[in-house]
């Protein structure tokens, strides 16, 4: 079945460092790919998405490119801030119903 | 506009007891989903309501779990009797029904943490 694998955390960075969180997937067909973020004390919220190969999703300085040849959707940010500390979830949707398949989440801690 | 709200935020019960979790979706959202995250692992889909109807309950682990959505508004998820492996965080999410289908954005609640001792 479909699955998503994320790099294990926690990831600890200093402010202004470059961030990469790896995400790879296994799916039949052409899924849509997402990054969700959960800030402390809040629910998950959509960070960015890409619906077809070579699409780049971007939001709040974060970017991820849908790479079909490597079945990857790595999350990047050029300069992280303390406020980016959160848990990041990579997810895919192979259907049109809202049923998402998530990775295990990666905790990011940014220190000043 | 109020977001998705879940109650309780944390519940601690003994094995064999019953717990009922409640979710109030965003007003006007006909799609309602339950997900679960166990022991820091991946978040797994449990089921999907469209209004009051169960659209997909393929993720429900067993018949100790019962989900309802009376009148297509709030939803409850009952675990009876609870087992140790049911411990985790139960997330509720909602979204609008779109003519072209799912757009990718689910609105999640903060989750209900269940601890079974």
Interface residues (C-beta under 8 A of the other chain):
Chain A: X4 X32 X34 X36 X38 X41 X42 X43 X44 X45 X46 X49 X51 X89 X91 X93 X95 X96 X97 X98 X99 X100 X101 X102 X103 X104 X105
Chain B: X3 X4 X31 X33 X35 X37 X40 X41 X42 X43 X44 X45 X48 X55 X56 X91 X93 X95 X101 X102 X104 X105 X106 X107 X108 X109 X110 X111
